[in-house]
Amino acid sequence: MNEASCGIAIMAKASAPGRTKTRLVPPLSLDEAAALNTAFLKDIADNVLRASQHASIAGYAAFAPEDSEEFFHRTLPPSIGLIDAALPTFGDCLIHTLESLFARGHQAAVVLNSDSPTLPTGILVETARVLAMPNECVVLGPCGDGGYYLLGLKTIHHRLFEDIAWSTERVAAQTLERAQELDLDVHLLPAWYDVDDIECLNRLHGEICQPHALSPGGLAEPHYPSATAALLENLWCYREFSHCDTISASASRVV
């Protein structure tokens, strides 16, 4: 049993060439894409741990495939718990992860994507605080591509995961429809982006290169992803990602 009221689980896939971040190949090589996945996992875990200093949060990685636990022991801090979430469908993985968080004694359960290393820490803190309130609700963090980067619950509602066109631009909208069917209050978080194509990779690089991101900022600012920044700095030194220019400072923030 864990004393933290809110459990946040990163939906994590073990890094392996040809199995992770393949939509970034090319321009990345298979090995570089796997290394980027590892950097993301480290930075997102660091973000969850930072949030735990400001709210009652415990961090986890809900991992797949099932034989990859040792990878996560090597990669993530020991304070990040592990949940085996290798199930046939993504909806099954989410439900199993949320149920596991409740089974570990948390009053609220959150699933978080592994593709948004600059997500502001304040969003995670806000999520935990909203879920600590007495009313029943759903917390949803929408992505610009129509999916969501975060879903938080106080009670498992299986209907939220039924008849969802996973991996499409309709996921967030369909989830909101299910919440409406259940007459659940929804707390919408600010939109953010996930990095799953070259345009978003350039966007991420542009955000990291902004002057204010050279050192960790406040909770409302984008999280500074140190592992990702070091990797991208190395990649940009010898690789040209020219077909999508680095986004300017004014355009790189999601409003």
N, C-alpha and C positions, 0 to 999 in steps of 0.2 A: 504494500500500500504506500502511496506517495502523498506527502502532505500538501504539495502544490495543488491549488484548486483547478488549474487548467493544464492539460497535457497537449502539447503541440508536436505533431509527428510530421516529419519531412518525408514525402513519398519519394523514395530514393532507389535508384538502380545502380548496381555495382558497375564501376567503370571497366569497360572491355572494348578494345578496338573492334569496330564493326557492329557493336551493340548499343552504343550510347552516343547521343548527339550526331547521328548519322546525317541529319538534314543539313549539317554544316560541312559535309564532305561532298565535293570540294566547296570552298577553297582549302579548308583544313584537311590534313591527312587523317586517317583513321586513328593513329596514335595521338595526334594533337586533339582530336575531338574527345577522346577518352580522357586525356589530361584536363581538358576544360571541364568535363563533367566532375572530375575529382575536385578541381578548384571550386566549382559551384557548391558542392556538398560541404566543403570545409567552411566556406564563407557563410552559407545559410545556417549551418550549425552554430557558427560564431554569433550570428545575428540573433538566433533564438536564445542563446545563453546570455547575450547582452540584454535582451528583453526581460529575462528572468531576474535581473537586478532591479527591475522597476515594477514588476507585477508577479503574482503568484503563478509561475510558469515552470513546468518541467519539459525538457526537450527529448525527443525520440527521433529515430530514423526507422520508418516502416520500409523494410528492404526487400529486394528481389534481385536476382533469382534466389531460390531457397538455399543454395550451397555457398552463398557469398558472405556469410556472417563475419568471417575472418577479415575480409576486405574492410568492413566497416569498423572493426576493432582497431585495425591499423590506421585508418584514415581519420576517424572522428574522436573527439575528446571522450574520456571515459564517463563523463557526466551525461552524455547523450545515450539514453537507453535504446535498445534494439527490439523491434517487433518484426517477426517473420510475416511478410505480407505477400508472398508469392501465391496468388490465386488466379484462376482462369481469366476473369474479366476485371477491368479497371474498377467498375462499380463494386464488385466483390471485394477488391483490395481496400477500397475506401471504407466500406461497412465493417470489414474485419478490423481495420486499424482503429476506427472510432470505438468499436466494442472493446477492443483490447485496452484502450486508454481508460474507458470507464471501469473495466475490470481491475485496473491498477489503482483505483481509488480516486480518480479525478472527477470533479463535479462537472467539468466541461471538457469537451474533446474537439481538437482542431486538426485538420489535415492541411498541409502546406506543400506547394509545389517545389521542385528542385531546380527551377529554371529562372528564378528572379533574385539574383544575388545582391541587387541594390535596393531591395524593398526596404523602405524606412522602418527602423526598429519601432517607432511609435505606432505603426499599424498593428504590430503584434501585441504591444502593450494595450492599445485600444481594444483589440479583440478580447483579451483576457478580462479587461474591466467590464466590458459590455456583458460578457457571459457570466460574470459574477453577480449581476443584478438579478432580482427575484423573478422577473417575468420570463416566460418561455419565449425563445426567439432563435433565429438562425442568423449567423454572421456570414456574409458573402463578400469576397474580394474579387471583382470582375477583372478580366484581362481585356486588352484592346482587341484581341483576336476572337472574342466571343466566348472564351472559356472562363475559368476562374482559377486564381492562384491560391485561394484559401476558402475553406468552409469550416465553420465552427457551430457546434450544437451543444445543447444541454441534455438532450434526450435523443436516442436513435429514432429517426423517422425513415423507415425503409422506402417509403414512397418518393422521397427526394432523389433516390437513385434508380428509380424505375422508368423505363421508356425514355432514357437519355441517349442522344446520339453522340456518344463519346468521341473525342478527338475531332469535333466539328465546331463551327462558329455558333452553334445553337445551344451549347451546353449550359451557359449561364442563364440564358432566357428560359430554357426548359426547367432548370432547377427553380427559378423564381415562380414559374407556373405551378410546379409541384407544391411549393411553399404556400402559394395562394389557395390551392385545393385544400391544404391542411389547415388553413386559416392561421398560419404562423406569422408573427411579426418578423420582418427582415431588417437587419441593420446592414446597410450597404457601406462598404469601405471604399476609399478612393481607388480608382482604376490604376492598375500598374501593368507592366509588360513582362512577358517571359521571353527568353532568348532561345529561339528554335530555328532561326534562319539567318542569313548573312546580313540582312537589313538590321535586324535586332542586335546582331553582334557588333555592327558598326555603331549602333545607337549606344550600346553598353560601353564601348571604347570611348566614345565621345563624352559620356557622362563621367567616366572615371577620370578623364583628362581635364575636366573643369577645375578651375583653381580652388573652389570651395571643397572639392572632393579629395584634395591632396592629403588631408588629415581627417580623422573621424569628426563628424559634426554632431549637431543635436539630434534628438530622437525623431524630429519631423523631417530631417534631411535624408537623402538616399544613404543607405548603409554603405560604408566604404569596404569593398570586398578585396582584402589585401592579397589573398592567394590568386584570385582571378586577375587583379591588376598586374601582379608580377608576371603571370603567364602571358597576358596580352601584350605587355611591354616587350617581352622577348619575341613574340610572334610578329609584332608590327615592325620590329627592327629589321627583319629580313624578308617579310612577306608583304605583297601589295594587294590590298583589298579595295581596288580602285573603282570597281563598278558601282559601288554604293558609298558615296563620300561620307566622311564622319559628320554626324549631325552636330549642328551648332549648339552652343550652351542654351540658347533661348528655346530651342525646339526639342531638346532631349528630355525635358521634364514632362511627365504626364500630368495633365491638369484634371 
